[in-house]
């Protein structure tokens, strides 16, 4: 018999009680998943679990009843940080509050790193001759960014999901929440946020952690305010950096 262990609110709970409630075929089906802890099992949807030979609707009901009795979350929050296009060429354009932007993003990076939550750095590749062209100095991640050895996702479109391995990487880690930061507010951050929303991710944008430059119609600070106040609340929760725990 397999045994799951979970630490919740400082307490360790053995889940033999749950395993004793289900049939032997159901236990053998769960063994196929090679789960080492309860949250591994909970990362699977009902549909995925029901696809296992020997595991039927009764087992799902038992699992849900067990979770209700023990007050455990069927869908625990698994979060990742996206740092979008913080590259030398874009910083050279002097985005709004550049120094504060880098300071705030680095605060997020260190917070996620300290909690061992995944961080993905997104890097845009422009066309040949562009300052963001592959291999150019401007294509590199910003030197002031607190990058160590986290995964880098290279992209050629505004959305970090289009024709990249980002979604595959997030699924492999069972990520269901995303925190977005970076540049530019109205281009790649906006496109990535909306793509993430359509794919079912719960999203958060931290005020002061995205930026852009002036355009012929609006100043950078007006653009940022417009997206934070009028556009993004339909797709994400907007918070201040001091609200993050």
N, C-alpha and C positions, 0 to 999 in steps of 0.2 A: 504494500500500500504506500502511495506517495503521501508526502506531508508538506503542506504549504505553511510558511511562516510570514507574518506581516507585523510590522511595527506601526502602531497607530496611537498618537497622543502619548508616546512614551511607554506604551504597553505592548508586550509581545503576545500574540495569540496563536495557539496551535489550531489548525483547521481540520483536525481529525474528525471533529463533530460533523462538519459538512460532508467529508468523504464517507463517513459512516451512514449518511442518509441516502446516498445514491447507490445505484446498482453496480455490480462488478463490471458489466460492459461499459457503463458510463465512466468508471474509474480508468479502465483501459483506454478509452477514447481520450480522456484528459492527458494520460501519459504521452500520447502522440504529440502533444503540444510542447513538451519539454519545459513546462513552466517551473520556475524555481520559487516563485512567490505569488501571492494572490493577485497583485496588480498585473502580473503577466497574463493571468487568466481573464481578468476583467477588461483587458485591451481588445478582446475578441467580441464581436457583436453576436446577438442571438442567432442571426443567419449563419455566421461562420461556425458557431458551435454546433448548430443543428446539422451542418453538413458533415460532421464527424460520424462515422459508423458506430452505432451503439449508444449514441447520446440523443435523447428525444426531448420533447416539450416538457415532460415531467421533471427532468433534470434542471431545465431552465427555471421552472417554477420553484424548485427546491433551492436553487442558487439565489434567486431573488428574495425568497422568504428568509434565507439565512442572512443575507445582507441587511434586510430590514430589521431583523432581530438584533444584529450586532452593530447596527447603525454605521455600516461601512458604505462607501460611495461606489456605485457601479461604474461610474466614469470619472476616476480621479484625474485631477488636473495634471497634465504633463506639458510643460511650457518650454519654448525655445525662443531665443533672441535672434532677430534678423538685423544685421547692420548693412544697410543698403548703399552701395556706391560711394562710400567715403574714400575717395581716391584723390591723388595729387592734383590732377587736372581740374577737378571740380572745386577743390579748395583754392586753387589759384584764381578762380573767378570771384573770390571773396564773398561767399554766401553770407546771408544775414546772421549776425552774432556768431561768427565762425569759431572764436575761441570758446564761447559758452557751449556751442554745439558739441565740440570735441570733448570738452570737460564732462558734459552730461552723458554723452554716449559712453565714454570711458567708465563713468560711474556705473552705468548699466552692465557693461562688460564685466567689471570686477564683481558686481553683485551676482550675476549669473554664474560666473566662474567659481565664486566662493561656495555657491550652493550646488555646484556640479551639474548645473542645467546646461543643455546644449546651446552653443552659439554658432551661427552661420554668417560668414562674411560674404556679401554679394558683391561681385565685381563686374562692371559693365565693360564690354569690348566694343569700341566704335569701329567705323570703317577705316580702310587704309588711308593714311594722310590725316586722320583725326587725332586730336591730342589724347583720346582714349583708345587709340588703336593698340592692338596686342603688342606687348613688349615695350611700348613707349614709356617714358618716365611718368607721364601723366596717368597712365593706366594702372600704375602700382597703387596698392592701398596706402593711405596717408601715413606718413612717418610718425605723426603725432597720435595715431590710433594705437590703443593698447592691444595689439594683435600678438598672440603667442604662436599657437600651432593649430588653431581651430580650422574646421573645413572652410574652404573657399568655393563658392558656387559662381562660375563664370556664366554670363548671359549676354545675349545680343539684342534683346527686346526690353521694353519697359518693365514688363512683369517678370519677376524672378522665377516664376513657375514655367514660363513658356520655353520649351525645348531645353530644359535643364534637368538635373537630377535632384532638385530641391524637394519635390513632393515625395519621391522615392526615399530620400534620406529621412524625411520627417516621419513617414509611415514606418520605417524600420525602427524608429525610436518611440513609436506610439504617441507622437506629439499631437495634442488637440487644441493647444492654446499657443498663440504667437504674439510676441511683443515686437513692434516694428520701429525702426529708427533709421536715420540717414538722409540721403538726398536723391533727387530733388523732390520737394514736397509734392508738387503738382504733376510730376512725371512718374518716376519709377517707384516712389513710395506709394503714391495713390494707386497705380496700376497693380502693384503687388498686393496691397491691402484688399482691393476689390476681388482679385483672383483668389486670395486666401478665403475671403468671405464666401465666395461661390462654392469653394471646395469644402465648406463646413467648419473651418477653423474659427475658434473664438479669438478675437483679435483685440489688442490693446495698443494704443499709440500714446507715447509719453510727450506731453507738451514740452517744447524746448529741445526735443531730440530729433527734429527734422528741420531742414532749412532749404532755401533756394536763393535765387538772385532776382533783381528787378527785371521786369519785362516792359515792353512799350505801353502796357495798359495798367499794370498794378505794380506797386512797390513790393519787395519781398515780404515785408512784415504784413502787408495787406493780404497777400496770397496765402501766407501761413494761417492768418486769422480766419480767412474765408474757408479753407479746408477744415480747420479744426472746429469751427463753429457751425458751418452750414452743410458740409459734405460728409465728413467722416463719422459723425455720430450715428449715421444710418448703418455703418459697417463695423464700428469698433467702439470700445470704451476709451474715452479720453481721460487721462489722469495726469497729475503733476508728479515729478520725480520723487518728491518727499512723501508721497503716498505709498511708494513701493516698500514692501516689507521683505 
